[in-house]
Amino acid sequence: MNKIISNALGAVKLLIAFFLLKTVYRNIYNMNYWLICEKPSEARDNGYHFYKFIRENHPEINIYYVIASNSSDLHKVDCYQNVIFYNSFKHYIYYLASRVCLSSQSLPYPCSRRLCEIFSFLKRKNTKTVWLQHGITKDKLSHKDMDYSIFKYDLLSCSAERESKFIQNEYGYSAEQAKVVGMCRYDNLLPMETENIILVMPTFRSNLVASNQSKKASLQEKKQFMKSSFYKTYISLLSSPKLIQFLKKNNYKIIFYPHYALQSYIETFFGVANDCVVVADSMHYDVQKLLLQSKLLITDYSSVFFDFAYMKKPELFYQFDKSEYRAIHYKQGYFDYQTDAFGKVVFNLDEVTEEIVNLFQNNFVLPKKYKERSNSFFAFNDLKNCERTYNAVMALVR
């Protein structure tokens, strides 16, 4: 019922905003606004870094960042002044009138994506849509995930030639649409002194996601989650006596950061937290900062490993449920972990511990084999990803 009421209000707001644009605010159409966002509650991904770049280097661009008024990241964009609160009436007005819509997640819809698709005829006709992507595409995703409504994005940022060619062949984009410009957030991956941190950051499992990701999972959902092999595997890892002993002896700690889609279950992991193990929530921990601070990344299939490889730091792939993951989650794309991964692939807890010790004994230096793979994969390794993205967007609107 709440969803029905919310959609009804969203439809009314869209119609009122359209009427006002056609009568009172017609001049807004001539001001070429750009609208950019990530998740409504965040400013920490490609959207934020591109927005920051534009405000600092091209103040002549009328770009506005859409974010929730109660976001803990609000201060990061508020200092640049051009902020629109998510789902405000101004959001509806500027959404319909925007010349360019950009995002690293979903486009800056003021209400549900489905509702905006239904009322797409109200939108400015020559609007360009830009997907900055949240991660490098490596698996076979659905066309719904890769397209903007029933259309293609006008620009979809890629970081590697292999990625661009895969998107062209699999999803029907052109080379100009699936353009190799690099991840905007990579411009912030500057060399810095690391801390004695091992970051454990697995991706989610589509069959385990709670019904409402923005809130705590229900008691029944938690019970089901705690029965899963995913939960049991990571509880075993985080409470491993052998691993805890290693951490204490060498003054290291593990930071366990569940994927955003599983953060609603975070309380189920609190029991393993101790002086050596930190269970990190998205409200108080920033992923990019953790990546910069950490000496080693342990993941499974999460595309966050590309960020770590970009910095030439060692990583480990714990794929204990490979066959199950491929059956219920994403099908393999062009990226084969056995031949392409930037770190060793392991399948059980003993292998994880053994490899951590090996990397520790080698001062967490990225082995030559994996460094060569990283060098050959990325099209760029510089600080010009935002600049290339800006030039690509400008080419769309000229």
Secondary structure, DSSP 4 states (H G I P E B T S, - for coil): -HHHHHHHHHHHHHHHHHHHHHHT-GGGGGG--EEEESSTT---SHHHHHHHHHHHH-TTS-EEEEE-TT-TTHHHHHTTS-EEETTSHHHHHHHHH-SEEEESSS---SS-HHHHHHTGGGS-TT-EEEE--SS---EE--HHHHSBTTB--SEEEESSHHHHHHHHHHH---TTTEEE---GGGGG-------SEEEE-----TTT--S-TTSPPPHHHHHHHTTSHHHHHHHHHHT-HHHHHHHHHHT-EEEE---GGGGGGGGGGGGG-SSSEEE--TTT--HHHHHHH-SEEEESS-THHHHHHHTT--EEEE-TTHHHHHHHSPEE-S--HHHH-SSEEE-SHHHHHHHHHHHHHTTTPPPHHHHHHHHHH-S--SS-HHHHHHHHHHHHH-
